[in-house]
Amino acid sequence: MSGAIGKIKGKAKGCSSGHCMLHLHALAMKKMPPFKKEVLSETVKIINFIKSRPKKNKLFKILCDDMESLHTSLLLHPETRWLSRGKSLISLFELRNEVGIFLRDNDFALGEKLCDDR
């Protein structure tokens, strides 16, 4: 009540307020079931493993080209905007075979998570 919204409500008694869109989504994320949070965080770890290292990113692009994939790169997830996690998850799902092969060749611990059925 001490911020700008509180001062506006003090002057205009009938006005209403709400959170901005990003804050609403952040609040919704807090109520997300734990297994969904786990899937999204593991997705981010897998993508960051590939995208954060230029050499691995180039090797992944070459692998996708050799396999004649529709896409040749993953979407990097910015940590501040969790809305883009959905797009990152779709990107990872579309390239799941290529990512699985790439992670098996690089001995990344989350590689077997792509084959987990639960």
Backbone atoms as SQL, in Angstrom:
CREATE TABLE atoms (id INTEGER PRIMARY KEY, chain TEXT, resi INTEGER, resn TEXT, atom TEXT, x REAL, y REAL, z REAL);
INSERT INTO atoms VALUES
  (1, 'A', 1, 'MET', 'N', 0.812, -1.202, 0.000),
  (2, 'A', 1, 'MET', 'CA', 0.000, 0.000, 0.000),
  (3, 'A', 1, 'MET', 'C', 0.853, 1.263, 0.000),
  (4, 'A', 2, 'SER', 'N', 2.155, 1.146, 0.152),
  (5, 'A', 2, 'SER', 'CA', 3.000, 2.341, 0.191),
  (6, 'A', 2, 'SER', 'C', 3.537, 2.712, -1.191),
  (7, 'A', 3, 'GLY', 'N', 3.333, 1.855, -2.189),
  (8, 'A', 3, 'GLY', 'CA', 3.845, 2.127, -3.528),
  (9, 'A', 3, 'GLY', 'C', 2.908, 2.989, -4.337),
  (10, 'A', 4, 'ALA', 'N', 3.143, 3.035, -5.621),
  (11, 'A', 4, 'ALA', 'CA', 2.358, 3.863, -6.534),
  (12, 'A', 4, 'ALA', 'C', 0.900, 3.425, -6.559),
  (13, 'A', 5, 'ILE', 'N', 0.658, 2.131, -6.568),
  (14, 'A', 5, 'ILE', 'CA', -0.724, 1.636, -6.617),
  (15, 'A', 5, 'ILE', 'C', -1.470, 2.025, -5.348),
  (16, 'A', 6, 'GLY', 'N', -0.825, 1.956, -4.212),
  (17, 'A', 6, 'GLY', 'CA', -1.454, 2.357, -2.957),
  (18, 'A', 6, 'GLY', 'C', -1.823, 3.826, -2.950),
  (19, 'A', 7, 'LYS', 'N', -0.949, 4.663, -3.490),
  (20, 'A', 7, 'LYS', 'CA', -1.227, 6.105, -3.541),
  (21, 'A', 7, 'LYS', 'C', -2.369, 6.408, -4.506),
  (22, 'A', 8, 'ILE', 'N', -2.420, 5.690, -5.633),
  (23, 'A', 8, 'ILE', 'CA', -3.510, 5.889, -6.587),
  (24, 'A', 8, 'ILE', 'C', -4.826, 5.457, -5.969),
  (25, 'A', 9, 'LYS', 'N', -4.837, 4.322, -5.276),
  (26, 'A', 9, 'LYS', 'CA', -6.069, 3.845, -4.627),
  (27, 'A', 9, 'LYS', 'C', -6.506, 4.792, -3.514),
  (28, 'A', 10, 'GLY', 'N', -5.558, 5.480, -2.896),
  (29, 'A', 10, 'GLY', 'CA', -5.892, 6.451, -1.860),
  (30, 'A', 10, 'GLY', 'C', -6.643, 7.648, -2.437),
  (31, 'A', 11, 'LYS', 'N', -6.285, 8.047, -3.648),
  (32, 'A', 11, 'LYS', 'CA', -6.938, 9.190, -4.303),
  (33, 'A', 11, 'LYS', 'C', -8.216, 8.776, -5.037),
  (34, 'A', 12, 'ALA', 'N', -8.166, 7.649, -5.735),
  (35, 'A', 12, 'ALA', 'CA', -9.317, 7.178, -6.518),
  (36, 'A', 12, 'ALA', 'C', -9.812, 5.892, -5.885),
  (37, 'A', 13, 'LYS', 'N', -10.797, 6.008, -5.034),
  (38, 'A', 13, 'LYS', 'CA', -11.275, 4.873, -4.232),
  (39, 'A', 13, 'LYS', 'C', -11.847, 3.727, -5.063),
  (40, 'A', 14, 'GLY', 'N', -12.437, 4.008, -6.221),
  (41, 'A', 14, 'GLY', 'CA', -13.111, 2.967, -6.995),
  (42, 'A', 14, 'GLY', 'C', -12.225, 2.236, -7.990),
  (43, 'A', 15, 'CYS', 'N', -10.944, 2.579, -8.074),
  (44, 'A', 15, 'CYS', 'CA', -10.082, 1.936, -9.082),
  (45, 'A', 15, 'CYS', 'C', -9.633, 0.557, -8.616),
  (46, 'A', 16, 'SER', 'N', -9.304, -0.257, -9.578),
  (47, 'A', 16, 'SER', 'CA', -8.792, -1.590, -9.254),
  (48, 'A', 16, 'SER', 'C', -7.400, -1.731, -9.862),
  (49, 'A', 17, 'SER', 'N', -6.662, -2.706, -9.391),
  (50, 'A', 17, 'SER', 'CA', -5.301, -2.908, -9.892),
  (51, 'A', 17, 'SER', 'C', -5.043, -4.397, -10.073),
  (52, 'A', 18, 'GLY', 'N', -3.985, -4.677, -10.771),
  (53, 'A', 18, 'GLY', 'CA', -3.582, -6.066, -10.988),
  (54, 'A', 18, 'GLY', 'C', -2.096, -6.123, -11.281),
  (55, 'A', 19, 'HIS', 'N', -1.604, -7.317, -11.340),
  (56, 'A', 19, 'HIS', 'CA', -0.180, -7.498, -11.631),
  (57, 'A', 19, 'HIS', 'C', 0.056, -7.426, -13.131),
  (58, 'A', 20, 'CYS', 'N', 1.283, -7.080, -13.506),
  (59, 'A', 20, 'CYS', 'CA', 1.639, -7.093, -14.920),
  (60, 'A', 20, 'CYS', 'C', 1.661, -8.548, -15.409),
  (61, 'A', 21, 'MET', 'N', 1.678, -8.736, -16.717),
  (62, 'A', 21, 'MET', 'CA', 1.576, -10.068, -17.309),
  (63, 'A', 21, 'MET', 'C', 2.720, -10.983, -16.857),
  (64, 'A', 22, 'LEU', 'N', 3.940, -10.476, -16.842),
  (65, 'A', 22, 'LEU', 'CA', 5.075, -11.318, -16.434),
  (66, 'A', 22, 'LEU', 'C', 4.960, -11.728, -14.966),
  (67, 'A', 23, 'HIS', 'N', 4.478, -10.817, -14.123),
  (68, 'A', 23, 'HIS', 'CA', 4.333, -11.147, -12.716),
  (69, 'A', 23, 'HIS', 'C', 3.231, -12.186, -12.519),
  (70, 'A', 24, 'LEU', 'N', 2.154, -12.086, -13.284),
  (71, 'A', 24, 'LEU', 'CA', 1.092, -13.091, -13.204),
  (72, 'A', 24, 'LEU', 'C', 1.615, -14.471, -13.582),
  (73, 'A', 25, 'HIS', 'N', 2.419, -14.537, -14.621),
  (74, 'A', 25, 'HIS', 'CA', 2.973, -15.822, -15.043),
  (75, 'A', 25, 'HIS', 'C', 3.966, -16.357, -14.022),
  (76, 'A', 26, 'ALA', 'N', 4.726, -15.469, -13.405),
  (77, 'A', 26, 'ALA', 'CA', 5.654, -15.909, -12.365),
  (78, 'A', 26, 'ALA', 'C', 4.889, -16.474, -11.168),
  (79, 'A', 27, 'LEU', 'N', 3.760, -15.843, -10.829),
  (80, 'A', 27, 'LEU', 'CA', 2.934, -16.353, -9.735),
  (81, 'A', 27, 'LEU', 'C', 2.333, -17.712, -10.095),
  (82, 'A', 28, 'ALA', 'N', 1.923, -17.871, -11.347),
  (83, 'A', 28, 'ALA', 'CA', 1.371, -19.159, -11.787),
  (84, 'A', 28, 'ALA', 'C', 2.432, -20.246, -11.733),
  (85, 'A', 29, 'MET', 'N', 3.661, -19.891, -12.029),
  (86, 'A', 29, 'MET', 'CA', 4.762, -20.863, -12.015),
  (87, 'A', 29, 'MET', 'C', 4.976, -21.433, -10.611),
  (88, 'A', 30, 'LYS', 'N', 4.731, -20.611, -9.595),
  (89, 'A', 30, 'LYS', 'CA', 4.903, -21.076, -8.217),
  (90, 'A', 30, 'LYS', 'C', 3.926, -22.197, -7.869),
  (91, 'A', 31, 'LYS', 'N', 2.760, -22.208, -8.521),
  (92, 'A', 31, 'LYS', 'CA', 1.747, -23.228, -8.231),
  (93, 'A', 31, 'LYS', 'C', 1.831, -24.419, -9.173),
  (94, 'A', 32, 'MET', 'N', 2.839, -24.439, -10.039),
  (95, 'A', 32, 'MET', 'CA', 2.998, -25.540, -10.981),
  (96, 'A', 32, 'MET', 'C', 3.414, -26.811, -10.231),
  (97, 'A', 33, 'PRO', 'N', 2.883, -27.963, -10.627),
  (98, 'A', 33, 'PRO', 'CA', 3.263, -29.222, -9.965),
  (99, 'A', 33, 'PRO', 'C', 4.778, -29.470, -10.050),
  (100, 'A', 34, 'PRO', 'N', 5.342, -30.069, -9.022),
  (101, 'A', 34, 'PRO', 'CA', 6.797, -30.271, -8.969),
  (102, 'A', 34, 'PRO', 'C', 7.365, -31.052, -10.153),
  (103, 'A', 35, 'PHE', 'N', 6.635, -32.067, -10.655),
  (104, 'A', 35, 'PHE', 'CA', 7.187, -32.857, -11.754),
  (105, 'A', 35, 'PHE', 'C', 7.280, -32.028, -13.031),
  (106, 'A', 36, 'LYS', 'N', 6.361, -31.080, -13.218),
  (107, 'A', 36, 'LYS', 'CA', 6.447, -30.213, -14.394),
  (108, 'A', 36, 'LYS', 'C', 7.600, -29.233, -14.268),
  (109, 'A', 37, 'LYS', 'N', 7.820, -28.720, -13.054),
  (110, 'A', 37, 'LYS', 'CA', 8.970, -27.842, -12.822),
  (111, 'A', 37, 'LYS', 'C', 10.267, -28.586, -13.103),
  (112, 'A', 38, 'GLU', 'N', 10.309, -29.850, -12.685),
  (113, 'A', 38, 'GLU', 'CA', 11.507, -30.660, -12.896),
  (114, 'A', 38, 'GLU', 'C', 11.775, -30.860, -14.380),
  (115, 'A', 39, 'VAL', 'N', 10.728, -31.148, -15.152),
  (116, 'A', 39, 'VAL', 'CA', 10.878, -31.337, -16.599),
  (117, 'A', 39, 'VAL', 'C', 11.398, -30.062, -17.246),
  (118, 'A', 40, 'LEU', 'N', 10.831, -28.926, -16.876),
  (119, 'A', 40, 'LEU', 'CA', 11.263, -27.661, -17.460),
  (120, 'A', 40, 'LEU', 'C', 12.694, -27.317, -17.075),
  (121, 'A', 41, 'SER', 'N', 13.074, -27.573, -15.832),
  (122, 'A', 41, 'SER', 'CA', 14.446, -27.248, -15.422),
  (123, 'A', 41, 'SER', 'C', 15.456, -28.178, -16.089),
  (124, 'A', 42, 'GLU', 'N', 15.104, -29.453, -16.279),
  (125, 'A', 42, 'GLU', 'CA', 16.002, -30.369, -16.975),
  (126, 'A', 42, 'GLU', 'C', 16.120, -30.011, -18.449),
  (127, 'A', 43, 'THR', 'N', 15.027, -29.533, -19.042),
  (128, 'A', 43, 'THR', 'CA', 15.064, -29.065, -20.421),
  (129, 'A', 43, 'THR', 'C', 16.050, -27.917, -20.556),
  (130, 'A', 44, 'VAL', 'N', 15.976, -26.974, -19.626),
  (131, 'A', 44, 'VAL', 'CA', 16.883, -25.828, -19.653),
  (132, 'A', 44, 'VAL', 'C', 18.335, -26.289, -19.501),
  (133, 'A', 45, 'LYS', 'N', 18.593, -27.251, -18.622),
  (134, 'A', 45, 'LYS', 'CA', 19.959, -27.750, -18.425),
  (135, 'A', 45, 'LYS', 'C', 20.494, -28.402, -19.689),
  (136, 'A', 46, 'ILE', 'N', 19.661, -29.191, -20.362),
  (137, 'A', 46, 'ILE', 'CA', 20.097, -29.858, -21.595),
  (138, 'A', 46, 'ILE', 'C', 20.396, -28.837, -22.679),
  (139, 'A', 47, 'ILE', 'N', 19.495, -27.887, -22.855),
  (140, 'A', 47, 'ILE', 'CA', 19.694, -26.871, -23.893),
  (141, 'A', 47, 'ILE', 'C', 20.914, -26.016, -23.581),
  (142, 'A', 48, 'ASN', 'N', 21.069, -25.612, -22.335),
  (143, 'A', 48, 'ASN', 'CA', 22.229, -24.797, -21.965),
  (144, 'A', 48, 'ASN', 'C', 23.533, -25.569, -22.126),
  (145, 'A', 49, 'PHE', 'N', 23.497, -26.886, -21.902),
  (146, 'A', 49, 'PHE', 'CA', 24.698, -27.702, -22.102),
  (147, 'A', 49, 'PHE', 'C', 25.167, -27.624, -23.554),
  (148, 'A', 50, 'ILE', 'N', 24.210, -27.639, -24.472),
  (149, 'A', 50, 'ILE', 'CA', 24.552, -27.607, -25.893),
  (150, 'A', 50, 'ILE', 'C', 24.839, -26.185, -26.357),
  (151, 'A', 51, 'LYS', 'N', 23.994, -25.239, -25.990),
  (152, 'A', 51, 'LYS', 'CA', 24.085, -23.885, -26.532),
  (153, 'A', 51, 'LYS', 'C', 25.167, -23.025, -25.877),
  (154, 'A', 52, 'SER', 'N', 25.540, -23.302, -24.647),
  (155, 'A', 52, 'SER', 'CA', 26.475, -22.417, -23.954),
  (156, 'A', 52, 'SER', 'C', 27.930, -22.649, -24.349),
  (157, 'A', 53, 'ARG', 'N', 28.188, -23.696, -25.079),
  (158, 'A', 53, 'ARG', 'CA', 29.550, -23.992, -25.527),
  (159, 'A', 53, 'ARG', 'C', 29.573, -23.937, -27.055),
  (160, 'A', 54, 'PRO', 'N', 30.281, -22.959, -27.631),
  (161, 'A', 54, 'PRO', 'CA', 30.258, -22.788, -29.096),
  (162, 'A', 54, 'PRO', 'C', 30.658, -24.035, -29.876),
  (163, 'A', 55, 'LYS', 'N', 31.646, -24.769, -29.383),
  (164, 'A', 55, 'LYS', 'CA', 32.088, -25.972, -30.088),
  (165, 'A', 55, 'LYS', 'C', 30.974, -27.019, -30.109),
  (166, 'A', 56, 'LYS', 'N', 30.329, -27.225, -28.976),
  (167, 'A', 56, 'LYS', 'CA', 29.234, -28.202, -28.918),
  (168, 'A', 56, 'LYS', 'C', 28.058, -27.748, -29.775),
  (169, 'A', 57, 'ASN', 'N', 27.796, -26.465, -29.803),
  (170, 'A', 57, 'ASN', 'CA', 26.704, -25.933, -30.615),
  (171, 'A', 57, 'ASN', 'C', 26.972, -26.187, -32.107),
  (172, 'A', 58, 'LYS', 'N', 28.210, -25.984, -32.537),
  (173, 'A', 58, 'LYS', 'CA', 28.577, -26.244, -33.939),
  (174, 'A', 58, 'LYS', 'C', 28.475, -27.725, -34.269),
  (175, 'A', 59, 'LEU', 'N', 28.938, -28.565, -33.353),
  (176, 'A', 59, 'LEU', 'CA', 28.851, -30.009, -33.570),
  (177, 'A', 59, 'LEU', 'C', 27.394, -30.470, -33.646),
  (178, 'A', 60, 'PHE', 'N', 26.542, -29.877, -32.807),
  (179, 'A', 60, 'PHE', 'CA', 25.127, -30.231, -32.845),
  (180, 'A', 60, 'PHE', 'C', 24.494, -29.801, -34.164),
  (181, 'A', 61, 'LYS', 'N', 24.870, -28.634, -34.661),
  (182, 'A', 61, 'LYS', 'CA', 24.353, -28.159, -35.949),
  (183, 'A', 61, 'LYS', 'C', 24.777, -29.085, -37.079),
  (184, 'A', 62, 'ILE', 'N', 26.022, -29.537, -37.050),
  (185, 'A', 62, 'ILE', 'CA', 26.518, -30.475, -38.066),
  (186, 'A', 62, 'ILE', 'C', 25.750, -31.794, -37.987),
  (187, 'A', 63, 'LEU', 'N', 25.509, -32.284, -36.763),
  (188, 'A', 63, 'LEU', 'CA', 24.745, -33.518, -36.582),
  (189, 'A', 63, 'LEU', 'C', 23.341, -33.373, -37.164),
  (190, 'A', 64, 'CYS', 'N', 22.697, -32.247, -36.896),
  (191, 'A', 64, 'CYS', 'CA', 21.336, -32.011, -37.418),
  (192, 'A', 64, 'CYS', 'C', 21.348, -31.923, -38.942),
  (193, 'A', 65, 'ASP', 'N', 22.370, -31.297, -39.505),
  (194, 'A', 65, 'ASP', 'CA', 22.486, -31.231, -40.964),
  (195, 'A', 65, 'ASP', 'C', 22.675, -32.617, -41.563),
  (196, 'A', 66, 'ASP', 'N', 23.517, -33.420, -40.925),
  (197, 'A', 66, 'ASP', 'CA', 23.763, -34.781, -41.415),
  (198, 'A', 66, 'ASP', 'C', 22.518, -35.659, -41.328),
  (199, 'A', 67, 'MET', 'N', 21.689, -35.427, -40.322),
  (200, 'A', 67, 'MET', 'CA', 20.469, -36.212, -40.159),
  (201, 'A', 67, 'MET', 'C', 19.296, -35.608, -40.938),
  (202, 'A', 68, 'GLU', 'N', 19.556, -34.531, -41.655),
  (203, 'A', 68, 'GLU', 'CA', 18.558, -33.837, -42.465),
  (204, 'A', 68, 'GLU', 'C', 17.334, -33.449, -41.633),
  (205, 'A', 69, 'SER', 'N', 17.588, -32.870, -40.474),
  (206, 'A', 69, 'SER', 'CA', 16.519, -32.423, -39.581),
  (207, 'A', 69, 'SER', 'C', 15.876, -31.153, -40.119),
  (208, 'A', 70, 'LEU', 'N', 14.630, -30.930, -39.717),
  (209, 'A', 70, 'LEU', 'CA', 13.951, -29.700, -40.103),
  (210, 'A', 70, 'LEU', 'C', 14.590, -28.485, -39.442),
  (211, 'A', 71, 'HIS', 'N', 15.043, -28.663, -38.202),
  (212, 'A', 71, 'HIS', 'CA', 15.705, -27.589, -37.457),
  (213, 'A', 71, 'HIS', 'C', 17.160, -27.970, -37.251),
  (214, 'A', 72, 'THR', 'N', 17.997, -26.947, -37.122),
  (215, 'A', 72, 'THR', 'CA', 19.411, -27.232, -36.901),
  (216, 'A', 72, 'THR', 'C', 19.928, -26.656, -35.597),
  (217, 'A', 73, 'SER', 'N', 19.057, -26.026, -34.823),
  (218, 'A', 73, 'SER', 'CA', 19.524, -25.492, -33.547),
  (219, 'A', 73, 'SER', 'C', 18.379, -25.479, -32.543),
  (220, 'A', 74, 'LEU', 'N', 18.755, -25.422, -31.280),
  (221, 'A', 74, 'LEU', 'CA', 17.800, -25.333, -30.186),
  (222, 'A', 74, 'LEU', 'C', 17.626, -23.872, -29.802),
  (223, 'A', 75, 'LEU', 'N', 16.510, -23.562, -29.169),
  (224, 'A', 75, 'LEU', 'CA', 16.276, -22.206, -28.683),
  (225, 'A', 75, 'LEU', 'C', 16.906, -22.064, -27.304),
  (226, 'A', 76, 'LEU', 'N', 17.743, -21.055, -27.141),
  (227, 'A', 76, 'LEU', 'CA', 18.361, -20.808, -25.841),
  (228, 'A', 76, 'LEU', 'C', 17.330, -20.170, -24.930),
  (229, 'A', 77, 'HIS', 'N', 17.236, -20.664, -23.741),
  (230, 'A', 77, 'HIS', 'CA', 16.230, -20.185, -22.791),
  (231, 'A', 77, 'HIS', 'C', 16.826, -19.099, -21.909),
  (232, 'A', 78, 'PRO', 'N', 16.272, -17.887, -21.953),
  (233, 'A', 78, 'PRO', 'CA', 16.713, -16.879, -20.980),
  (234, 'A', 78, 'PRO', 'C', 16.041, -17.142, -19.641),
  (235, 'A', 79, 'GLU', 'N', 16.801, -17.188, -18.595),
  (236, 'A', 79, 'GLU', 'CA', 16.293, -17.588, -17.282),
  (237, 'A', 79, 'GLU', 'C', 15.246, -16.619, -16.737),
  (238, 'A', 80, 'THR', 'N', 15.274, -15.361, -17.142),
  (239, 'A', 80, 'THR', 'CA', 14.350, -14.395, -16.564),
  (240, 'A', 80, 'THR', 'C', 12.936, -14.527, -17.109),
  (241, 'A', 81, 'ARG', 'N', 12.745, -15.129, -18.268),
  (242, 'A', 81, 'ARG', 'CA', 11.419, -15.218, -18.860),
  (243, 'A', 81, 'ARG', 'C', 11.005, -16.672, -18.974),
  (244, 'A', 82, 'TRP', 'N', 10.246, -17.149, -18.031),
  (245, 'A', 82, 'TRP', 'CA', 9.892, -18.562, -18.026),
  (246, 'A', 82, 'TRP', 'C', 8.881, -18.897, -19.108),
  (247, 'A', 83, 'LEU', 'N', 8.243, -17.891, -19.714),
  (248, 'A', 83, 'LEU', 'CA', 7.308, -18.164, -20.798),
  (249, 'A', 83, 'LEU', 'C', 8.006, -18.819, -21.989),
  (250, 'A', 84, 'SER', 'N', 9.268, -18.463, -22.190),
  (251, 'A', 84, 'SER', 'CA', 9.995, -19.039, -23.318),
  (252, 'A', 84, 'SER', 'C', 10.395, -20.491, -23.070),
  (253, 'A', 85, 'ARG', 'N', 10.205, -20.975, -21.858),
  (254, 'A', 85, 'ARG', 'CA', 10.508, -22.387, -21.586),
  (255, 'A', 85, 'ARG', 'C', 9.623, -23.300, -22.411),
  (256, 'A', 86, 'GLY', 'N', 8.389, -22.905, -22.651),
  (257, 'A', 86, 'GLY', 'CA', 7.489, -23.711, -23.468),
  (258, 'A', 86, 'GLY', 'C', 8.011, -23.855, -24.879),
  (259, 'A', 87, 'LYS', 'N', 8.489, -22.757, -25.460),
  (260, 'A', 87, 'LYS', 'CA', 9.050, -22.809, -26.805),
  (261, 'A', 87, 'LYS', 'C', 10.326, -23.643, -26.816),
  (262, 'A', 88, 'SER', 'N', 11.114, -23.519, -25.749),
  (263, 'A', 88, 'SER', 'CA', 12.331, -24.323, -25.650),
  (264, 'A', 88, 'SER', 'C', 11.998, -25.802, -25.555),
  (265, 'A', 89, 'LEU', 'N', 10.937, -26.126, -24.821),
  (266, 'A', 89, 'LEU', 'CA', 10.507, -27.511, -24.666),
  (267, 'A', 89, 'LEU', 'C', 10.028, -28.083, -25.998),
  (268, 'A', 90, 'ILE', 'N', 9.286, -27.292, -26.766),
  (269, 'A', 90, 'ILE', 'CA', 8.830, -27.725, -28.094),
  (270, 'A', 90, 'ILE', 'C', 10.027, -27.956, -29.007),
  (271, 'A', 91, 'SER', 'N', 10.980, -27.042, -28.969),
  (272, 'A', 91, 'SER', 'CA', 12.187, -27.176, -29.784),
  (273, 'A', 91, 'SER', 'C', 12.956, -28.446, -29.427),
  (274, 'A', 92, 'LEU', 'N', 13.097, -28.706, -28.135),
  (275, 'A', 92, 'LEU', 'CA', 13.803, -29.907, -27.689),
  (276, 'A', 92, 'LEU', 'C', 13.044, -31.166, -28.104),
  (277, 'A', 93, 'PHE', 'N', 11.721, -31.141, -27.999),
  (278, 'A', 93, 'PHE', 'CA', 10.921, -32.302, -28.377),
  (279, 'A', 93, 'PHE', 'C', 11.059, -32.595, -29.871),
  (280, 'A', 94, 'GLU', 'N', 11.056, -31.561, -30.705),
  (281, 'A', 94, 'GLU', 'CA', 11.173, -31.763, -32.143),
  (282, 'A', 94, 'GLU', 'C', 12.547, -32.309, -32.534),
  (283, 'A', 95, 'LEU', 'N', 13.554, -32.009, -31.741),
  (284, 'A', 95, 'LEU', 'CA', 14.917, -32.488, -32.019),
  (285, 'A', 95, 'LEU', 'C', 15.356, -33.559, -31.017),
  (286, 'A', 96, 'ARG', 'N', 14.400, -34.269, -30.403),
  (287, 'A', 96, 'ARG', 'CA', 14.741, -35.226, -29.346),
  (288, 'A', 96, 'ARG', 'C', 15.660, -36.339, -29.818),
  (289, 'A', 97, 'ASN', 'N', 15.509, -36.839, -31.038),
  (290, 'A', 97, 'ASN', 'CA', 16.387, -37.911, -31.525),
  (291, 'A', 97, 'ASN', 'C', 17.807, -37.403, -31.690),
  (292, 'A', 98, 'GLU', 'N', 17.948, -36.231, -32.290),
  (293, 'A', 98, 'GLU', 'CA', 19.265, -35.647, -32.499),
  (294, 'A', 98, 'GLU', 'C', 19.935, -35.304, -31.167),
  (295, 'A', 99, 'VAL', 'N', 19.155, -34.749, -30.248),
  (296, 'A', 99, 'VAL', 'CA', 19.699, -34.395, -28.927),
  (297, 'A', 99, 'VAL', 'C', 20.099, -35.657, -28.177),
  (298, 'A', 100, 'GLY', 'N', 19.295, -36.712, -28.267),
  (299, 'A', 100, 'GLY', 'CA', 19.630, -37.970, -27.602),
  (300, 'A', 100, 'GLY', 'C', 20.942, -38.544, -28.093),
  (301, 'A', 101, 'ILE', 'N', 21.132, -38.535, -29.404),
  (302, 'A', 101, 'ILE', 'CA', 22.401, -39.022, -29.982),
  (303, 'A', 101, 'ILE', 'C', 23.556, -38.148, -29.528),
  (304, 'A', 102, 'PHE', 'N', 23.365, -36.847, -29.573),
  (305, 'A', 102, 'PHE', 'CA', 24.427, -35.912, -29.194),
  (306, 'A', 102, 'PHE', 'C', 24.811, -36.068, -27.730),
  (307, 'A', 103, 'LEU', 'N', 23.824, -36.217, -26.856),
  (308, 'A', 103, 'LEU', 'CA', 24.117, -36.345, -25.430),
  (309, 'A', 103, 'LEU', 'C', 24.766, -37.683, -25.098),
  (310, 'A', 104, 'ARG', 'N', 24.369, -38.750, -25.792),
  (311, 'A', 104, 'ARG', 'CA', 25.023, -40.049, -25.575),
  (312, 'A', 104, 'ARG', 'C', 26.487, -39.986, -25.965),
  (313, 'A', 105, 'ASP', 'N', 26.787, -39.277, -27.056),
  (314, 'A', 105, 'ASP', 'CA', 28.180, -39.159, -27.498),
  (315, 'A', 105, 'ASP', 'C', 29.012, -38.291, -26.564),
  (316, 'A', 106, 'ASN', 'N', 28.374, -37.382, -25.833),
  (317, 'A', 106, 'ASN', 'CA', 29.094, -36.469, -24.939),
  (318, 'A', 106, 'ASN', 'C', 29.001, -36.864, -23.472),
  (319, 'A', 107, 'ASP', 'N', 28.413, -38.012, -23.176),
  (320, 'A', 107, 'ASP', 'CA', 28.303, -38.533, -21.803),
  (321, 'A', 107, 'ASP', 'C', 27.697, -37.514, -20.843),
  (322, 'A', 108, 'PHE', 'N', 26.622, -36.873, -21.252),
  (323, 'A', 108, 'PHE', 'CA', 25.939, -35.916, -20.386),
  (324, 'A', 108, 'PHE', 'C', 24.929, -36.669, -19.544),
  (325, 'A', 109, 'ALA', 'N', 24.899, -36.393, -18.243),
  (326, 'A', 109, 'ALA', 'CA', 24.094, -37.172, -17.296),
  (327, 'A', 109, 'ALA', 'C', 22.594, -37.126, -17.586),
  (328, 'A', 110, 'LEU', 'N', 22.089, -36.033, -18.135),
  (329, 'A', 110, 'LEU', 'CA', 20.651, -35.927, -18.369),
  (330, 'A', 110, 'LEU', 'C', 20.226, -36.578, -19.686),
  (331, 'A', 111, 'GLY', 'N', 21.141, -37.193, -20.399),
  (332, 'A', 111, 'GLY', 'CA', 20.818, -37.830, -21.658),
  (333, 'A', 111, 'GLY', 'C', 19.779, -38.922, -21.533),
  (334, 'A', 112, 'GLU', 'N', 19.825, -39.666, -20.429),
  (335, 'A', 112, 'GLU', 'CA', 18.827, -40.719, -20.282),
  (336, 'A', 112, 'GLU', 'C', 17.458, -40.188, -19.910),
  (337, 'A', 113, 'LYS', 'N', 17.365, -38.956, -19.481),
  (338, 'A', 113, 'LYS', 'CA', 16.057, -38.360, -19.147),
  (339, 'A', 113, 'LYS', 'C', 15.173, -38.216, -20.377),
  (340, 'A', 114, 'LEU', 'N', 15.774, -38.123, -21.557),
  (341, 'A', 114, 'LEU', 'CA', 14.985, -38.017, -22.781),
  (342, 'A', 114, 'LEU', 'C', 14.220, -39.301, -23.076),
  (343, 'A', 115, 'CYS', 'N', 14.704, -40.427, -22.553),
  (344, 'A', 115, 'CYS', 'CA', 14.037, -41.710, -22.787),
  (345, 'A', 115, 'CYS', 'C', 13.132, -42.105, -21.632),
  (346, 'A', 116, 'ASP', 'N', 13.072, -41.279, -20.581),
  (347, 'A', 116, 'ASP', 'CA', 12.245, -41.580, -19.414),
  (348, 'A', 116, 'ASP', 'C', 10.768, -41.405, -19.768),
  (349, 'A', 117, 'ASP', 'N', 9.962, -42.447, -19.563),
  (350, 'A', 117, 'ASP', 'CA', 8.553, -42.422, -19.938),
  (351, 'A', 117, 'ASP', 'C', 7.629, -41.768, -18.925),
  (352, 'A', 118, 'ARG', 'N', 8.096, -41.509, -17.735),
  (353, 'A', 118, 'ARG', 'CA', 7.159, -40.967, -16.728),
  (354, 'A', 118, 'ARG', 'C', 6.875, -39.528, -16.905);
